[in-house]
Amino acid sequence: VAYAKELLGQADLVPYLGPVSFHSWNSSSISDMMLTFIRDYMGTTDKILITGEFGYNPGLWKTPEEFPTWQNAWFLANLIYRTVKYTGTNVILYWELENDYPMMSTDLEPYPAWHVFKQAVDTLKPGSVLVESASDDESLLGTVAALGPDGYATVQLLNKRDKPIRVVVRGLTVDQMAAILCCENRYGEDLGTITADNGVFTLEIPAKSMVSLHTP
């Protein structure tokens, strides 16, 4: 933040400066509060924010056996959640160079990470604006909410527990939401349409899972 602030504070440079960008490597060691400093500063500028070289381990290419695993996908799901919620990033660019961080096998079979990203891309639509969301404990149940064009709405839920949980979602102005699930051995699973009861959506979500609710 200090570096961007210094550059954008120089009026003679501003016309030549493009988006603000940061890398997500090792961001798991950075607190949520530190990430919000990025978001708060960006709110004072007219620049977009790009998360470049998106990934959680710059040395993962040395252990390629991890790429097909759900654990790799789960780390990325958590990173997407933290990056979107706390930095408010506009663009995520996944790191890939000569197949060193693959999302599918050489015979084009998608890995779990591919499904995690597809679910995020399909439901966090371009043009959407983040809105405030919070669970009783964000360290156990992560939440991201956004509103898009033409009345579109989405809520992203991340169950960080080692057991299934019952989730109650309030505050939406629609009566029905479609649901998509990513968890171990269940990738991009369509959970169908959930109907609210007096404005309240209730669903059970598996352990260590990513569930995306969105307007049909």
Accessible surface in RSA format (square Angstrom, percent):
REM  Atomic radii and reference values for relative SASA: ProtOr
REM  Chains: A
REM  Algorithm: Lee & Richards
REM  Probe-radius: 1.40
REM  Slices: 20
REM RES _ NUM      All-atoms   Total-Side   Main-Chain    Non-polar    All polar
REM                ABS   REL    ABS   REL    ABS   REL    ABS   REL    ABS   REL
RES VAL A   1    74.58  49.1  32.90  29.8  41.67 100.4  35.77  31.1  38.81 105.3
RES ALA A   2    82.80  76.1  69.47 107.2  13.33  30.3  74.02 104.2   8.78  23.3
RES TYR A   3   159.41  74.4 153.81  87.5   5.60  14.6 119.04  89.5  40.37  49.8
RES ALA A   4    16.63  15.3  13.13  20.3   3.49   7.9  15.80  22.3   0.82   2.2
RES LYS A   5   112.93  55.1 109.95  67.5   2.98   7.1  57.11  51.4  55.82  59.5
RES GLU A   6   112.45  64.6  99.61  75.4  12.84  30.6  37.57  72.7  74.87  61.1
RES LEU A   7    47.99  26.7  47.99  34.3   0.00   0.0  47.99  33.7   0.00   0.0
RES LEU A   8    31.08  17.3  15.59  11.2  15.50  39.0  15.89  11.2  15.20  40.9
RES GLY A   9    63.68  78.5   0.00   N/A  63.68  78.5  31.59  86.7  32.09  71.9
RES GLN A  10    69.32  38.8  64.21  46.9   5.10  12.2  28.20  60.0  41.11  31.2
RES ALA A  11    86.86  79.9  69.08 106.6  17.77  40.4  73.58 103.6  13.27  35.2
RES ASP A  12   108.84  76.2  89.28  88.9  19.56  46.2  51.63 121.5  57.22  57.1
RES LEU A  13    60.89  33.9  60.89  43.6   0.00   0.0  60.89  42.8   0.00   0.0
RES VAL A  14    50.38  33.2  49.16  44.5   1.22   2.9  49.16  42.7   1.22   3.3
RES PRO A  15   103.13  75.2  62.08  56.6  41.05 149.2  73.70  60.9  29.42 182.9
RES TYR A  16   183.95  85.9 148.78  84.6  35.17  91.5 109.02  81.9  74.92  92.4
RES LEU A  17    49.16  27.4  40.00  28.6   9.16  23.0  40.93  28.7   8.23  22.1
RES GLY A  18    42.78  52.8   0.00   N/A  42.78  52.8  27.81  76.3  14.97  33.5
RES PRO A  19    72.69  53.0  50.39  45.9  22.30  81.1  51.30  42.4  21.39 133.0
RES VAL A  20    26.12  17.2  21.58  19.5   4.54  10.9  26.12  22.7   0.00   0.0
RES SER A  21    66.04  55.8  37.46  50.0  28.58  65.8  28.87  61.5  37.17  52.1
RES PHE A  22    40.12  20.1  33.23  20.6   6.89  17.9  40.12  24.3   0.00   0.0
RES HIS A  23   100.14  54.7  80.76  56.1  19.37  49.6  44.24  45.6  55.89  65.0
RES SER A  24     0.42   0.4   0.42   0.6   0.00   0.0   0.42   0.9   0.00   0.0
RES TRP A  25    41.24  16.6  28.17  13.6  13.07  30.7  24.62  13.1  16.62  27.0
RES ASN A  26    84.21  58.1  80.86  78.1   3.35   8.1  23.21  55.9  60.99  59.0
RES SER A  27     5.62   4.8   5.38   7.2   0.25   0.6   4.80  10.2   0.82   1.2
RES SER A  28    92.60  78.2  63.30  84.5  29.30  67.5  40.23  85.7  52.37  73.4
RES SER A  29    99.35  84.0  57.39  76.6  41.97  96.7  54.34 115.7  45.02  63.1
RES ILE A  30    70.82  40.3  65.22  48.6   5.60  13.5  69.25  49.9   1.56   4.2
RES SER A  31    61.05  51.6  46.51  62.1  14.54  33.5  52.11 111.0   8.95  12.5
RES ASP A  32    59.20  41.5  54.64  54.4   4.56  10.8  17.64  41.5  41.56  41.4
RES MET A  33   133.10  68.9 126.98  84.0   6.12  14.6  95.65  81.3  37.46  49.6
RES MET A  34   102.90  53.3  98.68  65.3   4.22  10.1  79.42  67.5  23.48  31.1
RES LEU A  35     7.57   4.2   7.53   5.4   0.04   0.1   7.57   5.3   0.00   0.0
RES THR A  36    21.41  15.2  21.41  21.7   0.00   0.0  14.69  19.7   6.72  10.2
RES PHE A  37    93.31  46.7  90.11  55.8   3.20   8.3  91.42  55.4   1.89   5.4
RES ILE A  38    30.76  17.5  30.49  22.7   0.27   0.6  30.74  22.1   0.02   0.0
RES ARG A  39    93.04  39.1  89.65  45.7   3.39   8.1  34.85  47.6  58.19  35.3
RES ASP A  40    83.00  58.1  69.13  68.8  13.87  32.8  34.11  80.3  48.89  48.8
RES TYR A  41    29.71  13.9  24.25  13.8   5.46  14.2  24.21  18.2   5.49   6.8
RES MET A  42    20.34  10.5  14.76   9.8   5.58  13.3  14.08  12.0   6.26   8.3
RES GLY A  43    68.56  84.5   0.00   N/A  68.56  84.5  36.44 100.0  32.12  71.9
RES THR A  44   106.69  75.9  66.71  67.6  39.97  95.3  72.56  97.5  34.13  51.6
RES THR A  45    36.68  26.1   9.59   9.7  27.09  64.6  18.90  25.4  17.78  26.9
RES ASP A  46   135.89  95.2  98.66  98.2  37.24  88.0  51.10 120.3  84.79  84.6
RES LYS A  47    43.72  21.3  29.48  18.1  14.23  33.9  10.90   9.8  32.82  35.0
RES ILE A  48    82.85  47.1  80.16  59.7   2.69   6.5  80.70  58.1   2.15   5.8
RES LEU A  49     2.26   1.3   2.26   1.6   0.00   0.0   2.26   1.6   0.00   0.0
RES ILE A  50    33.11  18.8  33.11  24.7   0.00   0.0  33.11  23.8   0.00   0.0
RES THR A  51     0.00   0.0   0.00   0.0   0.00   0.0   0.00   0.0   0.00   0.0
RES GLY A  52     7.08   8.7   0.00   N/A   7.08   8.7   7.08  19.4   0.00   0.0
RES GLU A  53    56.27  32.3  51.25  38.8   5.02  11.9  10.18  19.7  46.09  37.6
RES PHE A  54     0.45   0.2   0.00   0.0   0.45   1.2   0.00   0.0   0.45   1.3
RES GLY A  55     3.01   3.7   0.00   N/A   3.01   3.7   3.01   8.3   0.00   0.0
RES TYR A  56    38.60  18.0  28.38  16.1  10.22  26.6  28.82  21.7   9.79  12.1
RES ASN A  57    56.23  38.8  54.68  52.8   1.55   3.7   7.22  17.4  49.01  47.4
RES PRO A  58    62.08  45.2  49.50  45.1  12.59  45.8  50.47  41.7  11.62  72.2
RES GLY A  59    25.38  31.3   0.00   N/A  25.38  31.3  18.86  51.8   6.52  14.6
RES LEU A  60     3.97   2.2   3.86   2.8   0.12   0.3   3.97   2.8   0.00   0.0
RES TRP A  61   132.05  53.0 120.12  58.1  11.93  28.0 107.15  57.1  24.90  40.4
RES LYS A  62   140.70  68.6 112.44  69.0  28.26  67.3  60.90  54.8  79.80  85.0
RES THR A  63    47.25  33.6  46.83  47.5   0.42   1.0  45.11  60.6   2.14   3.2
RES PRO A  64    82.00  59.8  75.43  68.8   6.56  23.9  75.74  62.5   6.26  38.9
RES GLU A  65   118.59  68.1 100.36  75.9  18.23  43.4  69.69 134.8  48.90  39.9
RES GLU A  66    53.63  30.8  53.31  40.3   0.31   0.7  19.03  36.8  34.60  28.3
RES PHE A  67     2.96   1.5   2.86   1.8   0.10   0.3   2.86   1.7   0.10   0.3
RES PRO A  68    60.07  43.8  46.34  42.2  13.74  49.9  46.41  38.3  13.66  84.9
RES THR A  69    53.33  37.9  47.34  48.0   5.99  14.3  51.74  69.5   1.59   2.4
RES TRP A  70    22.86   9.2  16.48   8.0   6.38  15.0  14.82   7.9   8.04  13.0
RES GLN A  71   104.01  58.2  97.82  71.5   6.19  14.7  26.83  57.1  77.19  58.5
RES ASN A  72     2.61   1.8   1.33   1.3   1.27   3.1   0.88   2.1   1.73   1.7
RES ALA A  73     0.00   0.0   0.00   0.0   0.00   0.0   0.00   0.0   0.00   0.0
RES TRP A  74    21.95   8.8  21.95  10.6   0.00   0.0  10.16   5.4  11.79  19.1
RES PHE A  75    84.33  42.2  80.55  49.9   3.78   9.8  81.43  49.4   2.90   8.3
RES LEU A  76     3.05   1.7   3.05   2.2   0.00   0.0   3.05   2.1   0.00   0.0
RES ALA A  77     2.21   2.0   0.00   0.0   2.21   5.0   0.00   0.0   2.21   5.9
RES ASN A  78    31.30  21.6  31.30  30.3   0.00   0.0  16.87  40.6  14.43  14.0
RES LEU A  79     9.13   5.1   7.24   5.2   1.89   4.8   8.86   6.2   0.27   0.7
RES ILE A  80     8.64   4.9   8.64   6.4   0.00   0.0   8.64   6.2   0.00   0.0
RES TYR A  81    14.50   6.8  10.67   6.1   3.83  10.0  13.60  10.2   0.90   1.1
RES ARG A  82    38.03  16.0  38.03  19.4   0.00   0.0  27.06  37.0  10.96   6.6
RES THR A  83     4.91   3.5   4.48   4.5   0.43   1.0   0.58   0.8   4.32   6.5
RES VAL A  84    13.28   8.7  13.28  12.0   0.00   0.0  13.28  11.5   0.00   0.0
RES LYS A  85    31.26  15.3  25.92  15.9   5.34  12.7  21.32  19.2   9.94  10.6
RES TYR A  86    25.42  11.9  25.42  14.5   0.00   0.0  18.49  13.9   6.93   8.5
RES THR A  87     1.76   1.3   0.26   0.3   1.50   3.6   0.26   0.4   1.50   2.3
RES GLY A  88    21.40  26.4   0.00   N/A  21.40  26.4   5.80  15.9  15.60  34.9
RES THR A  89    16.35  11.6   1.82   1.8  14.53  34.6   1.82   2.5  14.53  22.0
RES ASN A  90    96.48  66.5  61.45  59.4  35.03  84.4  13.52  32.5  82.96  80.2
RES VAL A  91    52.68  34.7  47.83  43.3   4.85  11.7  52.67  45.8   0.00   0.0
RES ILE A  92    48.93  27.8  22.80  17.0  26.14  63.0  22.80  16.4  26.14  70.9
RES LEU A  93    93.98  52.3  91.24  65.3   2.74   6.9  93.71  65.8   0.27   0.7
RES TYR A  94    50.34  23.5  27.32  15.5  23.01  59.9  24.87  18.7  25.47  31.4
RES TRP A  95    67.37  27.0  65.80  31.9   1.56   3.7  62.37  33.3   5.00   8.1
RES GLU A  96    79.24  45.5  54.91  41.5  24.33  57.9  44.87  86.8  34.37  28.1
RES LEU A  97   100.28  55.8  96.59  69.1   3.69   9.3  98.69  69.3   1.59   4.3
RES GLU A  98   163.90  94.1 122.11  92.4  41.79  99.5  54.69 105.8 109.20  89.2
RES ASN A  99    91.94  63.4  74.59  72.1  17.35  41.8  28.56  68.7  63.38  61.3
RES ASP A 100    39.04  27.3  29.20  29.1   9.85  23.3  25.65  60.4  13.40  13.4
RES TYR A 101     8.27   3.9   8.27   4.7   0.00   0.0   8.00   6.0   0.26   0.3
RES PRO A 102    18.24  13.3  16.49  15.0   1.75   6.4  17.87  14.8   0.37   2.3
RES MET A 103    29.96  15.5  26.16  17.3   3.80   9.0  13.59  11.6  16.38  21.7
RES MET A 104    62.20  32.2  57.50  38.1   4.70  11.2  46.21  39.3  15.98  21.2
RES SER A 105    26.43  22.3  21.93  29.3   4.50  10.4  23.92  50.9   2.51   3.5
RES THR A 106   134.07  95.4  99.65 101.0  34.42  82.0  77.79 104.5  56.28  85.1
RES ASP A 107   113.68  79.6  84.60  84.2  29.08  68.8  47.45 111.7  66.23  66.1
RES LEU A 108   131.66  73.3 116.98  83.7  14.68  36.9 117.09  82.2  14.57  39.2
RES GLU A 109   111.53  64.0 111.27  84.2   0.26   0.6  36.61  70.8  74.92  61.2
RES PRO A 110    41.79  30.5  29.92  27.3  11.87  43.2  29.92  24.7  11.87  73.8
RES TYR A 111    36.61  17.1  36.19  20.6   0.42   1.1  14.06  10.6  22.55  27.8
RES PRO A 112    10.98   8.0  10.91   9.9   0.08   0.3  10.91   9.0   0.08   0.5
RES ALA A 113     0.36   0.3   0.36   0.6   0.00   0.0   0.36   0.5   0.00   0.0
RES TRP A 114    76.24  30.6  75.54  36.6   0.70   1.6  56.24  30.0  20.00  32.4
RES HIS A 115    40.60  22.2  39.03  27.1   1.57   4.0  24.59  25.3  16.01  18.6
RES VAL A 116     0.00   0.0   0.00   0.0   0.00   0.0   0.00   0.0   0.00   0.0
RES PHE A 117    25.75  12.9  25.75  16.0   0.00   0.0  25.75  15.6   0.00   0.0
RES LYS A 118    97.08  47.4  91.56  56.2   5.52  13.1  63.49  57.1  33.59  35.8
RES GLN A 119     4.70   2.6   0.90   0.7   3.80   9.1   4.33   9.2   0.37   0.3
RES ALA A 120     8.07   7.4   7.20  11.1   0.87   2.0   7.62  10.7   0.46   1.2
RES VAL A 121   100.86  66.4  90.72  82.1  10.14  24.4  95.80  83.2   5.06  13.7
RES ASP A 122    57.80  40.5  48.10  47.9   9.70  22.9  20.45  48.1  37.35  37.3
RES THR A 123     1.23   0.9   1.23   1.2   0.00   0.0   1.23   1.7   0.00   0.0
RES LEU A 124    41.21  23.0  26.49  19.0  14.72  37.0  26.71  18.8  14.51  39.0
RES LYS A 125    86.92  42.4  82.40  50.6   4.53  10.8  41.70  37.5  45.23  48.2
RES PRO A 126   124.11  90.5 101.26  92.3  22.85  83.0 113.84  94.0  10.27  63.8
RES GLY A 127    61.71  76.1   0.00   N/A  61.71  76.1  34.50  94.7  27.21  60.9
RES SER A 128    33.16  28.0   6.06   8.1  27.10  62.4   6.07  12.9  27.08  37.9
RES VAL A 129   100.20  65.9  97.23  88.0   2.97   7.2 100.20  87.1   0.00   0.0
RES LEU A 130    65.99  36.8  46.45  33.2  19.54  49.1  46.50  32.7  19.50  52.5
RES VAL A 131    59.91  39.4  44.79  40.6  15.12  36.4  52.66  45.8   7.25  19.7
RES GLU A 132   166.81  95.8 139.22 105.3  27.59  65.7  69.13 133.7  97.68  79.8
RES SER A 133    26.79  22.6  11.09  14.8  15.70  36.2  19.57  41.7   7.21  10.1
RES ALA A 134    86.46  79.5  50.71  78.3  35.75  81.3  50.71  71.4  35.75  94.7
RES SER A 135    27.43  23.2   4.17   5.6  23.26  53.6  13.95  29.7  13.48  18.9
RES ASP A 136   162.23 113.6 120.86 120.3  41.37  97.8  42.31  99.6 119.92 119.6
RES ASP A 137    62.08  43.5  54.83  54.6   7.25  17.2  22.73  53.5  39.36  39.3
RES GLU A 138    33.98  19.5  28.50  21.6   5.48  13.0  28.73  55.6   5.25   4.3
RES SER A 139    74.92  63.3  56.16  74.9  18.77  43.2  50.52 107.6  24.40  34.2
RES LEU A 140    64.31  35.8  64.31  46.0   0.00   0.0  64.31  45.2   0.00   0.0
RES LEU A 141    23.82  13.3  23.82  17.0   0.00   0.0  23.82  16.7   0.00   0.0
RES GLY A 142     0.17   0.2   0.00   N/A   0.17   0.2   0.02   0.1   0.15   0.3
RES THR A 143     9.44   6.7   9.39   9.5   0.04   0.1   9.44  12.7   0.00   0.0
RES VAL A 144     5.52   3.6   4.36   3.9   1.16   2.8   5.51   4.8   0.01   0.0
RES ALA A 145    10.85  10.0  10.02  15.5   0.83   1.9  10.02  14.1   0.83   2.2
RES ALA A 146     1.45   1.3   0.85   1.3   0.60   1.4   0.85   1.2   0.60   1.6
RES LEU A 147    92.56  51.5  89.72  64.2   2.84   7.1  89.91  63.1   2.65   7.1
RES GLY A 148    15.67  19.3   0.00   N/A  15.67  19.3   3.31   9.1  12.35  27.7
RES PRO A 149    75.57  55.1  58.93  53.7  16.64  60.5  70.97  58.6   4.60  28.6
RES ASP A 150   155.68 109.0 105.12 104.6  50.55 119.5  44.39 104.5 111.28 111.0
RES GLY A 151    62.27  76.8   0.00   N/A  62.27  76.8  41.30 113.3  20.97  47.0
RES TYR A 152    22.91  10.7  19.46  11.1   3.45   9.0  21.91  16.5   1.00   1.2
RES ALA A 153     7.09   6.5   7.09  10.9   0.00   0.0   7.09  10.0   0.00   0.0
RES THR A 154     1.25   0.9   0.06   0.1   1.20   2.9   0.06   0.1   1.20   1.8
RES VAL A 155    10.30   6.8  10.30   9.3   0.00   0.0  10.30   9.0   0.00   0.0
RES GLN A 156    16.21   9.1  14.92  10.9   1.29   3.1  14.75  31.4   1.46   1.1
RES LEU A 157     3.86   2.2   2.88   2.1   0.99   2.5   3.50   2.5   0.36   1.0
RES LEU A 158     6.36   3.5   6.27   4.5   0.09   0.2   6.27   4.4   0.09   0.2
RES ASN A 159     0.00   0.0   0.00   0.0   0.00   0.0   0.00   0.0   0.00   0.0
RES LYS A 160    52.92  25.8  36.40  22.3  16.53  39.3  19.64  17.7  33.28  35.5
RES ARG A 161    80.75  33.9  74.87  38.2   5.88  14.0  14.01  19.1  66.74  40.4
RES ASP A 162   117.20  82.1  87.65  87.2  29.54  69.9  36.57  86.1  80.63  80.4
RES LYS A 163   121.61  59.3 120.98  74.2   0.63   1.5  66.41  59.8  55.19  58.8
RES PRO A 164    90.17  65.7  76.75  70.0  13.43  48.8  76.87  63.5  13.31  82.7
RES ILE A 165    24.86  14.1  19.07  14.2   5.78  13.9  24.86  17.9   0.00   0.0
RES ARG A 166   156.33  65.6 127.72  65.1  28.60  68.1  38.22  52.2 118.11  71.6
RES VAL A 167     7.50   4.9   4.83   4.4   2.68   6.4   7.50   6.5   0.00   0.0
RES VAL A 168    53.75  35.4  28.34  25.7  25.41  61.2  28.34  24.6  25.41  68.9
RES VAL A 169    15.03   9.9  12.23  11.1   2.79   6.7  15.03  13.1   0.00   0.0
RES ARG A 170   173.07  72.7 146.37  74.6  26.70  63.6  55.01  75.2 118.06  71.6
RES GLY A 171    73.86  91.1   0.00   N/A  73.86  91.1  42.04 115.4  31.83  71.3
RES LEU A 172    36.45  20.3  20.49  14.7  15.96  40.1  21.84  15.3  14.62  39.3
RES THR A 173   139.45  99.2  99.52 100.9  39.94  95.2  81.54 109.5  57.91  87.5
RES VAL A 174    41.36  27.2  34.80  31.5   6.55  15.8  39.44  34.3   1.92   5.2
RES ASP A 175   102.44  71.8  98.09  97.6   4.35  10.3  23.48  55.3  78.95  78.7
RES GLN A 176    87.10  48.7  83.66  61.1   3.44   8.2  14.58  31.0  72.52  55.0
RES MET A 177     0.00   0.0   0.00   0.0   0.00   0.0   0.00   0.0   0.00   0.0
RES ALA A 178    16.55  15.2  16.55  25.5   0.00   0.0  16.55  23.3   0.00   0.0
RES ALA A 179     0.24   0.2   0.00   0.0   0.24   0.6   0.00   0.0   0.24   0.6
RES ILE A 180    35.79  20.4  35.79  26.7   0.00   0.0  35.79  25.8   0.00   0.0
RES LEU A 181     0.70   0.4   0.70   0.5   0.00   0.0   0.70   0.5   0.00   0.0
RES CYS A 182     0.00   0.0   0.00   0.0   0.00   0.0   0.00   0.0   0.00   0.0
RES CYS A 183     6.79   5.1   6.79   7.6   0.00   0.0   1.25   3.2   5.54   6.0
RES GLU A 184   104.90  60.2  94.93  71.8   9.96  23.7  17.82  34.5  87.08  71.1
RES ASN A 185   124.70  86.0  96.58  93.3  28.12  67.7  27.00  65.0  97.70  94.4
RES ARG A 186    93.35  39.2  88.99  45.4   4.35  10.4  38.23  52.2  55.12  33.4
RES TYR A 187    70.25  32.8  47.45  27.0  22.80  59.3  38.48  28.9  31.77  39.2
RES GLY A 188    36.33  44.8   0.00   N/A  36.33  44.8  12.13  33.3  24.21  54.2
RES GLU A 189    61.72  35.4  54.68  41.4   7.04  16.8  30.77  59.5  30.95  25.3
RES ASP A 190   112.18  78.6  87.41  87.0  24.77  58.6  36.19  85.2  76.00  75.8
RES LEU A 191    61.35  34.2  31.25  22.4  30.10  75.7  37.21  26.1  24.14  65.0
RES GLY A 192    31.98  39.4   0.00   N/A  31.98  39.4  31.36  86.1   0.62   1.4
RES THR A 193    77.67  55.2  45.84  46.5  31.83  75.9  20.38  27.4  57.29  86.6
RES ILE A 194    29.10  16.6  25.80  19.2   3.30   8.0  29.10  21.0   0.00   0.0
RES THR A 195    85.63  60.9  64.50  65.4  21.13  50.4  50.16  67.4  35.46  53.6
RES ALA A 196    17.18  15.8   0.80   1.2  16.38  37.3   0.85   1.2  16.34  43.3
RES ASP A 197   104.40  73.1  97.61  97.2   6.79  16.0  36.38  85.6  68.01  67.8
RES ASN A 198   147.92 102.0 106.90 103.3  41.01  98.8  38.36  92.3 109.56 105.9
RES GLY A 199    34.45  42.5   0.00   N/A  34.45  42.5  23.62  64.8  10.83  24.3
RES VAL A 200    38.56  25.4  36.75  33.3   1.81   4.4  36.75  31.9   1.81   4.9
RES PHE A 201     0.23   0.1   0.23   0.1   0.00   0.0   0.23   0.1   0.00   0.0
RES THR A 202    56.20  40.0  37.43  37.9  18.77  44.7  26.13  35.1  30.08  45.5
RES LEU A 203    15.60   8.7   8.09   5.8   7.51  18.9  15.60  11.0   0.00   0.0
RES GLU A 204   114.07  65.5  94.28  71.3  19.80  47.1  59.94 115.9  54.13  44.2
RES ILE A 205     1.05   0.6   0.04   0.0   1.02   2.4   1.05   0.8   0.00   0.0
RES PRO A 206    29.04  21.2  26.96  24.6   2.08   7.6  28.57  23.6   0.47   2.9
RES ALA A 207    32.17  29.6  22.49  34.7   9.68  22.0  22.49  31.7   9.68  25.7
RES LYS A 208    84.99  41.5  84.61  51.9   0.38   0.9  32.87  29.6  52.12  55.5
RES SER A 209     0.00   0.0   0.00   0.0   0.00   0.0   0.00   0.0   0.00   0.0
RES MET A 210    10.61   5.5  10.61   7.0   0.00   0.0  10.08   8.6   0.53   0.7
RES VAL A 211     0.00   0.0   0.00   0.0   0.00   0.0   0.00   0.0   0.00   0.0
RES SER A 212     0.00   0.0   0.00   0.0   0.00   0.0   0.00   0.0   0.00   0.0
RES LEU A 213     0.15   0.1   0.15   0.1   0.00   0.0   0.15   0.1   0.00   0.0
RES HIS A 214    34.19  18.7  34.19  23.8   0.00   0.0  27.40  28.2   6.79   7.9
RES THR A 215    17.98  12.8  14.69  14.9   3.30   7.9  12.58  16.9   5.40   8.2
RES PRO A 216   115.43  84.1  53.04  48.3  62.39 226.8  82.45  68.1  32.98 205.0
END  Absolute sums over single chains surface
CHAIN  1 A    11800.8       9214.9       2585.9       6938.9       4861.9
END  Absolute sums over all chains
TOTAL         11800.8       9214.9       2585.9       6938.9       4861.9
